[in-house]
Amino acid sequence: MDKPLRSIHVVAGVITDVRGRVLLARRGQDSDLAGLWEFPGGKREPGETSEEALVRELREELGIEVDVGPALIEVPQEYPGKRLRLEVRVIRGWKGTPHGREGQALTWVDPARLSRYSMPSADVPVVGALRQPDRYLVTPEPGEDISAWRRALQDVLGNGIRRMQLRARSLPASAYAMLARDVAEDCRQAGVELLLNRDIALATDLGIGVQLGSEQLAALAARPLPAGSVVGASCHDLGDLRQAERLGCDFAVLGPLRETATHPGAATLGWEGFVALREQVALPIYAIGGLTVDDLAVARRHGAQGIAAIRSLWP
């Protein structure tokens, strides 16, 4: 019988300076995952609250006094011999001058450059939570009334959505290409990031992102678009997630969490199943399947980047 993995609860802080840069600390050579960069913090001891643990750790490690703010994300991650829960809090304010009191190197990083730093697996989704939208709209099929669909789209673009997938499988290829060009221009003007469902060639032509279907993942040997174009992956199991990670996808969508009208009777993960898969890979992952914006907080507590949805995010 396999020995149960040790469970460790770590609390880390996102500390920013007046220029908006984020503080990272480098793990020492005598620690696990030596040389990797991480958000500073440490283990929560028995009897401590998360706030107390983070105040103590940042005082001991950095020599600063902090005001601990709201939760950003909690990432479950499995490592050899242990199961980690990384709870990340926003630091509202701090006093003192951060310095590596334990000899660790520190660096201030522009948020746009965080992904360039090699990090432990649990810290990678934290960068996603800081840099990527917390909701991902998948458009419904346009149907026969394209004009009404376009009017609804304009409402969406003016209502805070920052990442969207155009999914219109019912349209002929020529009609879909025409719609994609129009929607891509609308999204550019609104500052919304657009991904096309499965169509790598058209996404390349338009210079936008692509959402890979789970059936496409296994057939690909390399990332299908350059680093400047976003690649998402639709995943249903661990094999899908690991292939998305190998390809260098920017995020994955995992589900269904709950039964939905579009997939009645489909097997569902629930949050327990989501966590069991989430902890095996280092990717930002959206949860999908019967979720609404009211589920964002619980999604973040289970390690999700946020929610992906059709009906609940469309007018």
SEKESE-342796 format. One record per atom (N, C-alpha, C): residue in three letters; z negated, y negated, x negated. Coordinates in steps of 0.1 Angstrom, whole numbers, padded with zeros to 4 digits, always signed. Layout:
<sites>
AlaZYX ...
</sites>
This chain:
<sites>
Met+0000+0012-0008 Met+0000+0000+0000 Met+0000-0013-0009 Asp+0009-0022-0006 Asp+0010-0034-0014 Asp-0003-0042-0012 Lys-0007-0048-0023 Lys-0018-0057-0023 Lys-0015-0070-0017 Pro-0023-0075-0008 Pro-0020-0088-0001 Pro-0019-0100-0011 Leu-0010-0109-0009 Leu-0008-0120-0018 Leu-0020-0130-0016 Arg-0023-0136-0027 Arg-0033-0147-0027 Arg-0028-0159-0019 Ser-0036-0165-0011 Ser-0032-0176-0003 Ser-0038-0189-0010 Ile-0030-0199-0013 Ile-0034-0211-0019 Ile-0029-0223-0011 His-0039-0232-0009 His-0035-0244-0001 His-0036-0256-0011 Val-0024-0262-0013 Val-0023-0273-0022 Val-0019-0286-0014 Val-0026-0297-0018 Val-0023-0310-0011 Val-0017-0319-0022 Ala-0006-0325-0019 Ala+0001-0334-0028 Ala+0004-0347-0021 Gly+0006-0358-0029 Gly+0009-0371-0023 Gly+0022-0377-0027 Val+0028-0384-0018 Val+0040-0392-0021 Val+0035-0406-0024 Ile+0036-0410-0037 Ile+0031-0423-0042 Ile+0043-0431-0045 Thr+0044-0443-0040 Thr+0055-0452-0043 Thr+0050-0465-0048 Asp+0058-0471-0057 Asp+0055-0484-0062 Asp+0062-0495-0054 Val+0060-0508-0059 Val+0066-0519-0052 Val+0081-0519-0051 Arg+0088-0511-0060 Arg+0102-0510-0061 Arg+0107-0498-0052 Gly+0098-0491-0046 Gly+0102-0480-0038 Gly+0104-0467-0046 Arg+0100-0467-0058 Arg+0102-0455-0067 Arg+0090-0446-0064 Val+0093-0433-0066 Val+0083-0422-0063 Val+0078-0416-0076 Leu+0065-0414-0076 Leu+0059-0409-0088 Leu+0059-0393-0088 Leu+0064-0388-0100 Leu+0064-0374-0102 Leu+0056-0371-0115 Ala+0050-0359-0115 Ala+0042-0354-0126 Ala+0049-0341-0131 Arg+0048-0339-0144 Arg+0054-0328-0151 Arg+0043-0317-0153 Arg+0046-0305-0149 Arg+0037-0294-0151 Arg+0035-0291-0166 Gly+0023-0289-0171 Gly+0020-0287-0185 Gly+0025-0273-0189 Gln+0026-0271-0203 Gln+0031-0259-0208 Gln+0022-0247-0206 Asp+0009-0249-0203 Asp+0000-0238-0201 Asp-0002-0235-0186 Ser+0006-0240-0178 Ser+0006-0237-0163 Ser+0017-0229-0158 Asp+0016-0224-0146 Asp+0028-0217-0140 Asp+0039-0228-0138 Leu+0051-0223-0139 Leu+0063-0231-0137 Leu+0063-0243-0146 Ala+0059-0241-0159 Ala+0058-0251-0169 Ala+0071-0259-0170 Gly+0069-0272-0172 Gly+0080-0281-0174 Gly+0087-0287-0162 Leu+0084-0281-0150 Leu+0090-0286-0138 Leu+0083-0298-0133 Trp+0090-0307-0125 Trp+0084-0319-0120 Trp+0080-0316-0106 Glu+0069-0323-0102 Glu+0063-0321-0089 Glu+0056-0333-0083 Phe+0054-0333-0070 Phe+0046-0344-0064 Phe+0031-0342-0068 Pro+0024-0352-0073 Pro+0011-0349-0078 Pro+0001-0346-0068 Gly-0009-0337-0072 Gly-0019-0332-0062 Gly-0026-0320-0068 Gly-0032-0312-0060 Gly-0038-0300-0065 Gly-0044-0292-0054 Lys-0051-0281-0057 Lys-0057-0272-0048 Lys-0068-0278-0039 Arg-0068-0274-0027 Arg-0078-0278-0017 Arg-0089-0268-0019 Glu-0101-0272-0022 Glu-0113-0263-0024 Glu-0120-0260-0011 Pro-0127-0249-0010 Pro-0134-0246+0002 Pro-0144-0257+0006 Gly-0144-0260+0019 Gly-0153-0271+0024 Gly-0147-0284+0023 Glu-0136-0286+0017 Glu-0129-0299+0016 Glu-0119-0301+0027 Thr-0118-0314+0032 Thr-0107-0317+0041 Thr-0095-0320+0031 Ser-0083-0320+0037 Ser-0071-0323+0029 Ser-0072-0337+0023 Glu-0077-0347+0031 Glu-0079-0360+0025 Glu-0088-0361+0014 Glu-0100-0354+0015 Glu-0109-0353+0004 Glu-0104-0347-0009 Ala-0096-0336-0006 Ala-0090-0329-0018 Ala-0080-0338-0025 Leu-0072-0345-0018 Leu-0062-0353-0024 Leu-0068-0365-0031 Val-0078-0371-0025 Val-0085-0383-0032 Val-0090-0378-0045 Arg-0097-0366-0045 Arg-0103-0361-0057 Arg-0093-0357-0067 Glu-0082-0350-0063 Glu-0072-0346-0073 Glu-0065-0358-0079 Leu-0062-0368-0072 Leu-0054-0379-0078 Leu-0063-0388-0086 Arg-0076-0388-0083 Arg-0086-0395-0092 Arg-0087-0387-0105 Glu-0088-0374-0105 Glu-0090-0366-0117 Glu-0077-0365-0125 Glu-0065-0364-0118 Glu-0053-0363-0126 Glu-0047-0376-0130 Leu-0048-0386-0122 Leu-0041-0399-0124 Leu-0050-0411-0127 Gly-0062-0410-0124 Gly-0072-0421-0126 Gly-0070-0432-0115 Ile-0065-0429-0103 Ile-0064-0439-0093 Ile-0072-0435-0080 Glu-0075-0445-0072 Glu-0081-0443-0059 Glu-0071-0446-0049 Val-0070-0436-0039 Val-0059-0437-0030 Val-0063-0438-0015 Asp-0055-0444-0007 Asp-0057-0444+0007 Asp-0046-0433+0013 Val-0052-0422+0018 Val-0043-0411+0022 Val-0038-0414+0036 Gly-0024-0414+0038 Gly-0018-0417+0050 Gly-0014-0404+0058 Pro-0003-0405+0066 Pro+0001-0394+0075 Pro+0007-0383+0068 Ala+0008-0372+0075 Ala+0015-0360+0069 Ala+0030-0362+0069 Leu+0036-0357+0058 Leu+0050-0357+0057 Leu+0056-0344+0061 Ile+0052-0333+0054 Ile+0056-0320+0057 Ile+0047-0310+0051 Glu+0046-0298+0056 Glu+0039-0287+0050 Glu+0048-0276+0047 Val+0049-0271+0035 Val+0059-0262+0031 Val+0053-0248+0027 Pro+0055-0238+0035 Pro+0051-0224+0031 Pro+0061-0219+0021 Gln+0055-0214+0010 Gln+0064-0208-0001 Gln+0058-0196-0008 Glu+0066-0186-0009 Glu+0061-0174-0016 Glu+0065-0174-0030 Tyr+0055-0172-0039 Tyr+0058-0170-0053 Tyr+0053-0156-0058 Pro+0056-0152-0069 Pro+0051-0139-0074 Pro+0036-0139-0074 Gly+0030-0130-0066 Gly+0016-0128-0066 Gly+0008-0138-0057 Lys+0015-0147-0051 Lys+0007-0157-0042 Lys+0016-0163-0032 Arg+0009-0167-0021 Arg+0016-0174-0010 Arg+0010-0188-0010 Leu+0019-0198-0012 Leu+0014-0212-0013 Leu+0017-0219+0000 Arg+0008-0228+0004 Arg+0010-0238+0015 Arg+0009-0252+0008 Leu+0020-0259+0007 Leu+0020-0272+0002 Leu+0020-0282+0013 Glu+0009-0289+0014 Glu+0007-0300+0024 Glu+0010-0313+0017 Val+0019-0321+0022 Val+0023-0333+0015 Val+0019-0345+0025 Arg+0012-0354+0019 Arg+0008-0366+0026 Arg+0014-0379+0020 Val+0017-0389+0028 Val+0021-0402+0023 Val+0009-0409+0019 Ile+0010-0415+0007 Ile-0001-0424+0002 Ile+0002-0438+0006 Arg-0007-0444+0015 Arg-0005-0457+0020 Arg-0007-0468+0010 Gly-0017-0466+0001 Gly-0020-0475-0009 Gly-0028-0469-0020 Trp-0029-0476-0032 Trp-0036-0470-0043 Trp-0041-0482-0052 Lys-0052-0479-0059 Lys-0057-0489-0069 Lys-0058-0482-0083 Gly-0055-0490-0093 Gly-0056-0485-0106 Gly-0042-0483-0112 Thr-0041-0478-0124 Thr-0029-0476-0131 Thr-0027-0461-0133 Pro-0017-0455-0127 Pro-0016-0440-0128 Pro-0012-0437-0143 His-0020-0427-0148 His-0017-0422-0161 His-0021-0407-0162 Gly-0014-0399-0170 Gly-0017-0385-0171 Gly-0030-0382-0178 Arg-0041-0381-0170 Arg-0054-0379-0176 Arg-0055-0365-0182 Glu-0047-0355-0178 Glu-0047-0342-0183 Glu-0035-0339-0193 Gly-0030-0350-0198 Gly-0019-0349-0208 Gly-0005-0347-0202 Gln-0004-0347-0188 Gln+0009-0345-0182 Gln+0018-0357-0182 Ala+0031-0355-0184 Ala+0040-0366-0183 Ala+0042-0371-0169 Leu+0044-0384-0167 Leu+0046-0390-0154 Leu+0059-0398-0155 Thr+0066-0399-0143 Thr+0078-0407-0143 Thr+0080-0413-0129 Trp+0085-0425-0128 Trp+0088-0432-0115 Trp+0103-0430-0113 Val+0106-0425-0101 Val+0120-0420-0098 Val+0125-0427-0085 Asp+0137-0433-0087 Asp+0144-0438-0075 Asp+0146-0426-0065 Pro+0143-0428-0052 Pro+0144-0417-0043 Pro+0158-0410-0043 Ala+0169-0418-0045 Ala+0182-0413-0045 Ala+0184-0403-0057 Arg+0175-0404-0067 Arg+0177-0395-0079 Arg+0167-0383-0079 Leu+0159-0382-0069 Leu+0149-0371-0069 Leu+0155-0357-0071 Ser+0166-0355-0064 Ser+0173-0342-0065 Ser+0178-0338-0079 Arg+0178-0348-0088 Arg+0182-0345-0101 Arg+0171-0338-0110 Tyr+0159-0338-0105 Tyr+0148-0333-0113 Tyr+0145-0319-0109 Ser+0143-0310-0119 Ser+0140-0296-0116 Ser+0126-0295-0111 Met+0124-0289-0099 Met+0111-0288-0093 Met+0108-0274-0089 Pro+0095-0271-0086 Pro+0091-0258-0080 Pro+0098-0257-0067 Ser+0100-0245-0062 Ser+0106-0242-0049 Ser+0100-0250-0038 Ala+0087-0251-0037 Ala+0080-0257-0026 Ala+0082-0272-0026 Asp+0085-0278-0037 Asp+0087-0293-0037 Asp+0101-0297-0033 Val+0111-0288-0034 Val+0125-0291-0030 Val+0126-0296-0016 Pro+0120-0289-0006 Pro+0121-0294+0008 Pro+0114-0307+0010 Val+0105-0311+0002 Val+0098-0324+0003 Val+0108-0335+0000 Val+0116-0333-0010 Val+0127-0342-0013 Val+0136-0344-0001 Gly+0139-0333+0006 Gly+0147-0333+0018 Gly+0140-0341+0029 Ala+0127-0339+0030 Ala+0120-0347+0041 Ala+0120-0362+0038 Leu+0120-0365+0025 Leu+0121-0379+0021 Leu+0135-0385+0023 Arg+0145-0378+0020 Arg+0158-0383+0018 Arg+0168-0380+0030 Gln+0165-0370+0038 Gln+0175-0366+0048 Gln+0169-0368+0062 Pro+0178-0370+0072 Pro+0173-0373+0086 Pro+0165-0361+0091 Asp+0156-0364+0100 Asp+0147-0354+0106 Asp+0153-0348+0119 Arg+0164-0353+0123 Arg+0171-0347+0135 Arg+0186-0346+0132 Tyr+0192-0336+0137 Tyr+0206-0333+0134 Tyr+0213-0329+0148 Leu+0221-0338+0152 Leu+0228-0336+0165 Leu+0241-0327+0163 Val+0242-0317+0171 Val+0254-0309+0172 Val+0260-0312+0186 Thr+0272-0318+0185 Thr+0279-0323+0197 Thr+0282-0311+0207 Pro+0281-0314+0220 Pro+0286-0304+0230 Pro+0301-0304+0230 Glu+0307-0294+0236 Glu+0321-0294+0238 Glu+0326-0306+0246 Pro+0337-0312+0242 Pro+0342-0324+0249 Pro+0345-0321+0264 Gly+0350-0309+0267 Gly+0355-0307+0280 Gly+0368-0314+0284 Glu+0370-0315+0296 Glu+0383-0321+0301 Glu+0383-0336+0300 Asp+0371-0342+0302 Asp+0370-0357+0302 Asp+0366-0362+0288 Ile+0376-0364+0280 Ile+0373-0368+0266 Ile+0368-0383+0266 Ser+0372-0391+0276 Ser+0368-0405+0276 Ser+0353-0406+0279 Ala+0348-0397+0288 Ala+0334-0397+0291 Ala+0326-0392+0279 Trp+0331-0382+0272 Trp+0325-0377+0260 Trp+0324-0388+0249 Arg+0335-0396+0248 Arg+0335-0406+0238 Arg+0325-0417+0241 Arg+0323-0420+0254 Arg+0313-0430+0258 Arg+0299-0425+0255 Ala+0297-0413+0258 Ala+0284-0407+0254 Ala+0281-0408+0239 Leu+0292-0405+0231 Leu+0291-0406+0217 Leu+0287-0419+0212 Gln+0292-0430+0218 Gln+0289-0443+0214 Gln+0274-0446+0217 Asp+0269-0440+0228 Asp+0254-0442+0230 Asp+0246-0435+0219 Val+0251-0423+0215 Val+0244-0416+0204 Val+0244-0424+0192 Leu+0255-0429+0188 Leu+0257-0436+0175 Leu+0248-0449+0175 Gly+0245-0454+0186 Gly+0236-0466+0187 Gly+0222-0463+0190 Asn+0218-0450+0189 Asn+0205-0446+0193 Asn+0197-0439+0182 Gly+0200-0442+0170 Gly+0191-0437+0159 Gly+0195-0424+0152 Ile+0205-0417+0158 Ile+0210-0405+0151 Ile+0217-0409+0138 Arg+0213-0402+0127 Arg+0219-0405+0114 Arg+0227-0393+0108 Arg+0226-0381+0114 Arg+0234-0370+0109 Arg+0239-0362+0122 Met+0252-0359+0121 Met+0258-0353+0133 Met+0269-0343+0129 Gln+0270-0332+0137 Gln+0280-0322+0135 Gln+0290-0322+0147 Leu+0303-0324+0144 Leu+0313-0323+0154 Leu+0317-0309+0157 Arg+0314-0304+0169 Arg+0316-0290+0172 Arg+0325-0291+0185 Ala+0338-0287+0184 Ala+0347-0287+0196 Ala+0356-0276+0195 Arg+0351-0264+0196 Arg+0360-0252+0194 Arg+0370-0250+0205 Ser+0367-0256+0217 Ser+0376-0254+0228 Ser+0389-0262+0226 Leu+0390-0271+0217 Leu+0402-0279+0216 Leu+0412-0272+0207 Pro+0425-0274+0210 Pro+0436-0270+0201 Pro+0434-0277+0187 Ala+0440-0271+0177 Ala+0438-0276+0163 Ala+0443-0290+0162 Ser+0454-0294+0168 Ser+0459-0307+0167 Ser+0450-0317+0174 Ala+0445-0314+0186 Ala+0437-0323+0193 Ala+0423-0324+0186 Tyr+0419-0313+0180 Tyr+0406-0314+0173 Tyr+0407-0323+0161 Ala+0418-0322+0153 Ala+0420-0330+0142 Ala+0421-0345+0145 Met+0428-0348+0157 Met+0429-0362+0161 Met+0415-0367+0165 Leu+0407-0359+0172 Leu+0394-0363+0176 Leu+0385-0365+0164 Ala+0386-0356+0154 Ala+0378-0357+0142 Ala+0380-0369+0135 Arg+0393-0374+0134 Arg+0396-0386+0127 Arg+0390-0398+0134 Asp+0391-0398+0147 Asp+0385-0409+0155 Asp+0370-0410+0153 Val+0364-0398+0155 Val+0349-0397+0154 Val+0344-0401+0140 Ala+0352-0396+0129 Ala+0348-0399+0116 Ala+0348-0414+0113 Glu+0357-0421+0119 Glu+0358-0436+0118 Glu+0346-0443+0125 Asp+0343-0438+0137 Asp+0332-0443+0145 Asp+0319-0441+0137 Cys+0318-0429+0131 Cys+0305-0426+0124 Cys+0304-0435+0111 Arg+0315-0437+0104 Arg+0315-0446+0092 Arg+0310-0460+0096 Gln+0315-0465+0107 Gln+0312-0479+0111 Gln+0297-0479+0116 Ala+0292-0468+0121 Ala+0278-0468+0126 Ala+0268-0463+0115 Gly+0273-0460+0103 Gly+0264-0455+0093 Gly+0258-0441+0095 Val+0266-0433+0103 Val+0261-0419+0106 Val+0269-0409+0098 Glu+0262-0400+0092 Glu+0268-0389+0084 Glu+0274-0378+0093 Leu+0287-0376+0092 Leu+0294-0366+0100 Leu+0298-0354+0092 Leu+0295-0342+0099 Leu+0300-0329+0093 Leu+0309-0323+0104 Leu+0319-0316+0099 Leu+0328-0308+0108 Leu+0323-0294+0108 Asn+0324-0288+0120 Asn+0320-0274+0122 Asn+0331-0265+0116 Arg+0328-0259+0105 Arg+0336-0248+0098 Arg+0349-0252+0092 Asp+0354-0264+0095 Asp+0368-0267+0090 Asp+0367-0274+0077 Ile+0368-0266+0066 Ile+0367-0271+0053 Ile+0379-0279+0049 Ala+0391-0275+0053 Ala+0403-0282+0049 Ala+0403-0296+0055 Leu+0400-0297+0068 Leu+0400-0310+0074 Leu+0389-0319+0069 Ala+0377-0313+0066 Ala+0366-0321+0061 Ala+0370-0327+0047 Thr+0377-0319+0039 Thr+0382-0323+0026 Thr+0392-0335+0028 Asp+0401-0333+0037 Asp+0411-0344+0040 Asp+0405-0357+0044 Leu+0394-0356+0052 Leu+0387-0368+0057 Leu+0377-0373+0048 Gly+0373-0366+0038 Gly+0363-0370+0029 Gly+0349-0370+0035 Ile+0346-0360+0044 Ile+0333-0359+0050 Ile+0327-0345+0048 Gly+0316-0342+0054 Gly+0309-0330+0052 Gly+0314-0319+0061 Val+0309-0307+0058 Val+0312-0295+0066 Val+0300-0287+0069 Gln+0299-0281+0081 Gln+0289-0272+0085 Gln+0295-0258+0085 Leu+0290-0250+0075 Leu+0296-0236+0074 Leu+0290-0227+0084 Gly+0298-0219+0091 Gly+0293-0208+0099 Gly+0287-0197+0091 Ser+0278-0189+0097 Ser+0272-0178+0090 Ser+0282-0168+0085 Glu+0293-0167+0093 Glu+0303-0157+0089 Glu+0311-0162+0077 Gln+0311-0175+0074 Gln+0318-0180+0063 Gln+0311-0178+0050 Leu+0298-0178+0050 Leu+0289-0178+0038 Leu+0293-0167+0029 Ala+0293-0155+0034 Ala+0295-0143+0025 Ala+0309-0144+0018 Ala+0319-0150+0024 Ala+0332-0150+0019 Ala+0334-0161+0008 Leu+0324-0169+0006 Leu+0326-0180-0003 Leu+0319-0177-0017 Ala+0326-0180-0028 Ala+0320-0177-0041 Ala+0314-0190-0047 Ala+0318-0201-0041 Ala+0313-0214-0047 Ala+0312-0224-0036 Arg+0305-0235-0039 Arg+0304-0246-0029 Arg+0318-0251-0026 Pro+0321-0252-0013 Pro+0335-0256-0009 Pro+0338-0270-0010 Leu+0328-0279-0012 Leu+0331-0294-0013 Leu+0324-0299-0025 Pro+0328-0310-0031 Pro+0322-0316-0042 Pro+0308-0321-0039 Ala+0300-0325-0049 Ala+0286-0329-0047 Ala+0285-0341-0038 Gly+0295-0350-0037 Gly+0294-0362-0029 Gly+0295-0360-0014 Ser+0300-0348-0010 Ser+0302-0344+0004 Ser+0292-0334+0008 Val+0285-0336+0019 Val+0274-0328+0024 Val+0279-0315+0029 Val+0272-0304+0025 Val+0275-0291+0030 Val+0263-0285+0037 Gly+0264-0281+0049 Gly+0253-0275+0056 Gly+0257-0260+0059 Ala+0247-0252+0063 Ala+0250-0238+0065 Ala+0242-0233+0078 Ser+0249-0227+0087 Ser+0242-0221+0098 Ser+0238-0207+0095 Cys+0225-0205+0096 Cys+0219-0192+0091 Cys+0210-0185+0102 His+0210-0172+0101 His+0203-0164+0111 His+0193-0154+0105 Asp+0194-0152+0092 Asp+0186-0142+0085 Asp+0184-0146+0070 Leu+0176-0138+0063 Leu+0174-0141+0049 Leu+0186-0141+0040 Gly+0195-0131+0043 Gly+0207-0130+0036 Gly+0216-0143+0037 Asp+0217-0148+0049 Asp+0224-0161+0051 Asp+0217-0172+0042 Leu+0204-0173+0043 Leu+0197-0184+0036 Leu+0199-0183+0021 Arg+0198-0171+0016 Arg+0199-0170+0001 Arg+0213-0172-0003 Gln+0223-0169+0005 Gln+0237-0172+0001 Gln+0239-0187+0002 Ala+0233-0194+0012 Ala+0234-0209+0013 Ala+0228-0215+0000 Glu+0217-0209-0004 Glu+0210-0215-0016 Glu+0219-0213-0028 Arg+0225-0201-0030 Arg+0233-0198-0041 Arg+0245-0207-0042 Leu+0251-0210-0030 Leu+0263-0219-0030 Leu+0259-0234-0032 Gly+0247-0237-0032 Gly+0243-0251-0034 Gly+0244-0260-0022 Cys+0242-0254-0010 Cys+0243-0261+0002 Cys+0232-0272+0002 Asp+0234-0283+0009 Asp+0224-0294+0009 Asp+0213-0291+0019 Phe+0216-0283+0029 Phe+0206-0279+0039 Phe+0211-0267+0047 Ala+0202-0261+0054 Ala+0205-0250+0063 Ala+0200-0253+0077 Val+0206-0246+0087 Val+0201-0247+0101 Val+0197-0232+0104 Leu+0185-0230+0109 Leu+0180-0217+0111 Leu+0175-0215+0125 Gly+0179-0204+0132 Gly+0175-0202+0145 Gly+0182-0190+0151 Pro+0180-0188+0164 Pro+0173-0197+0173 Pro+0158-0195+0174 Leu+0151-0206+0175 Leu+0136-0205+0176 Leu+0132-0200+0190 Arg+0139-0205+0200 Arg+0137-0201+0214 Arg+0150-0198+0221 Glu+0149-0192+0232 Glu+0161-0189+0240 Glu+0167-0202+0245 Thr+0181-0203+0245 Thr+0188-0215+0249 Thr+0198-0211+0260 Ala+0203-0222+0267 Ala+0213-0219+0277 Ala+0226-0215+0271 Thr+0229-0219+0258 Thr+0241-0216+0251 Thr+0241-0202+0246 His+0229-0196+0243 His+0228-0182+0238 His+0217-0175+0246 Pro+0219-0173+0259 Pro+0209-0165+0267 Pro+0207-0151+0262 Gly+0195-0146+0261 Gly+0192-0133+0257 Gly+0193-0130+0243 Ala+0196-0140+0234 Ala+0196-0138+0220 Ala+0182-0136+0214 Ala+0181-0128+0204 Ala+0168-0126+0197 Ala+0163-0139+0191 Thr+0151-0142+0193 Thr+0145-0155+0188 Thr+0135-0153+0177 Leu+0134-0163+0169 Leu+0125-0162+0157 Leu+0111-0166+0160 Gly+0109-0176+0168 Gly+0095-0182+0170 Gly+0091-0188+0157 Trp+0080-0196+0157 Trp+0076-0203+0145 Trp+0072-0193+0134 Glu+0066-0182+0138 Glu+0061-0172+0128 Glu+0073-0166+0120 Gly+0084-0163+0128 Gly+0096-0158+0121 Gly+0102-0168+0113 Phe+0102-0181+0117 Phe+0108-0191+0109 Phe+0101-0193+0096 Val+0088-0193+0096 Val+0080-0194+0084 Val+0082-0182+0074 Ala+0083-0170+0080 Ala+0086-0158+0071 Ala+0099-0160+0064 Leu+0109-0166+0069 Leu+0121-0169+0062 Leu+0121-0181+0053 Arg+0115-0191+0059 Arg+0114-0204+0052 Arg+0107-0203+0038 Glu+0097-0194+0037 Glu+0090-0193+0024 Glu+0097-0185+0013 Gln+0109-0180+0017 Gln+0116-0172+0007 Gln+0127-0180-0001 Val+0130-0193+0004 Val+0141-0200-0003 Val+0136-0215-0005 Ala+0143-0222-0013 Ala+0140-0236-0016 Ala+0152-0244-0011 Leu+0151-0247+0002 Leu+0162-0255+0009 Leu+0156-0263+0020 Pro+0161-0275+0022 Pro+0157-0282+0035 Pro+0163-0274+0046 Ile+0155-0271+0057 Ile+0160-0262+0068 Ile+0156-0269+0081 Tyr+0167-0271+0089 Tyr+0164-0275+0103 Tyr+0162-0263+0112 Ala+0152-0264+0121 Ala+0150-0254+0131 Ala+0159-0258+0143 Ile+0165-0247+0149 Ile+0173-0249+0161 Ile+0170-0239+0172 Gly+0172-0243+0184 Gly+0170-0234+0195 Gly+0160-0239+0205 Gly+0164-0246+0215 Gly+0155-0250+0225 Gly+0145-0261+0221 Leu+0148-0269+0211 Leu+0138-0279+0206 Leu+0142-0293+0210 Thr+0132-0301+0210 Thr+0134-0316+0214 Thr+0127-0324+0203 Val+0128-0337+0204 Val+0121-0346+0195 Val+0106-0344+0196 Asp+0101-0339+0207 Asp+0087-0337+0208 Asp+0082-0326+0199 Asp+0091-0318+0194 Asp+0088-0307+0185 Asp+0089-0311+0170 Leu+0092-0323+0167 Leu+0093-0327+0153 Leu+0081-0325+0145 Ala+0069-0329+0150 Ala+0057-0328+0143 Ala+0054-0313+0140 Val+0055-0304+0150 Val+0052-0290+0148 Val+0062-0284+0138 Ala+0075-0289+0139 Ala+0085-0284+0130 Ala+0081-0287+0116 Arg+0077-0299+0113 Arg+0073-0303+0099 Arg+0061-0295+0095 Arg+0052-0292+0104 Arg+0040-0284+0100 Arg+0044-0270+0096 His+0055-0265+0100 His+0060-0252+0097 His+0071-0252+0086 Gly+0072-0263+0079 Gly+0081-0264+0068 Gly+0096-0268+0071 Ala+0098-0272+0083 Ala+0112-0275+0087 Ala+0115-0290+0083 Gln+0127-0292+0079 Gln+0132-0305+0077 Gln+0131-0314+0089 Gly+0133-0307+0101 Gly+0133-0314+0114 Gly+0139-0304+0124 Ile+0146-0310+0134 Ile+0152-0302+0144 Ile+0167-0305+0145 Ala+0174-0294+0148 Ala+0189-0296+0152 Ala+0190-0292+0167 Ala+0198-0299+0174 Ala+0199-0296+0188 Ala+0212-0302+0194 Ile+0216-0296+0205 Ile+0227-0301+0213 Ile+0222-0309+0225 Arg+0217-0302+0234 Arg+0213-0309+0247 Arg+0203-0319+0246 Ser+0192-0317+0239 Ser+0181-0327+0238 Ser+0184-0339+0231 Leu+0195-0339+0223 Leu+0198-0351+0215 Leu+0211-0358+0220 Trp+0217-0353+0231 Trp+0229-0359+0236 Trp+0226-0365+0249 Pro+0231-0377+0252 Pro+0227-0384+0265 Pro+0231-0376+0277 
</sites>
